[in-house]
Amino acid sequence: MSQISLRNVSKEFLAGKRHTVAVVGFSLEIEKGSFVSIVGPSGCGKSTVLSMVGGLAAPTHGEIVIDGKPVTGANEKIGTVFQDAHLLPWRNVLNNVLFPVELRRKHRRDFVEHAHELLNLTGLSRFADHYPNELSGGMRQRVAICRALILSPEILLMDEPFSALDAMTREEMMYELQRIWASFGKTVLFVTHSVREAVFLSDRIEVMSLNPGRLIQDLTVDLERPRTAYMETQVGFNRIVDEVRAAIGRGHNHPIESSVPEMAVA
């Protein structure tokens, strides 16, 4: 049985006389503990799908079910990480991680040890008393991941969490996320514009098309774990990258250049 089911989901927006169909006929089954990425052209509705799964927006048509129960709003089983870490500047790292505990009106003392465990796992132990303006972009995103995990959710939704980072930090965070996912075994639904990032991290990749957003291809990433930088140079990895890029190209009707080096294709 799937942990997350999207059943013929559509989302429409009405602003004055303007009617926009953002997502149409989207169906997807996500197994517990899997890592699934959604890719596609800008504006295809990736983030809208994520918002509906998280209960932040209601589908216009269709149904989203988590563990057999329809999604009707925010769900304690879900943690979310956004593009921006959205840390509170007046709170130190430890207190930012513990903020969801206070929002849910739970006893802080019951979660302090877990918060320190998360900070240790992500290499942030010695920064527990630091403030956001004292951290690098990658460190702030690691704090955001710890905050999303503090209540031990079963599902992690991630909306382009590394897009604002420089290339080197983004690559570092990609390896970090793989390690965190392997440690906790959460179900992850991950939105990204980076095809290589999606291939590196995912068990499956869902490709969406434009106008309106539709699911046009479901690709399985059959690569060994843990994945390494060396693997990214291999023909098998790059063939999957090309397959995803070709699907995205079909989604907005223009070809995308091959990523496989000529010497590797021979």
Buried (B, 14 or more C-beta within 10 A) or exposed (E): EBBBBBBEBBBBEEEEEEEEBBBBEBEBBBEBBBBBBBBBBEEBBBBBBBBBBBBBBEBBBBEBBBBEEEBEEEBEBBBBBBBBBEBEEEBBBBBBBBBBBEEEEBEEEEBBEBBBBBBEBBEBBEBBEBBBEEBEBBBBBBBBBBBBBBBEBBBBBBBBBBBBBEEEBBBBBBBBBBEBBEEBEBBBBBBBBBBBBBBBBBBBBBBBBBBBBBBBBBBEBEBEEEBEEEBBEEEEBBBBBBBBBBBBBBBBEEEBEBBEEEEEEE
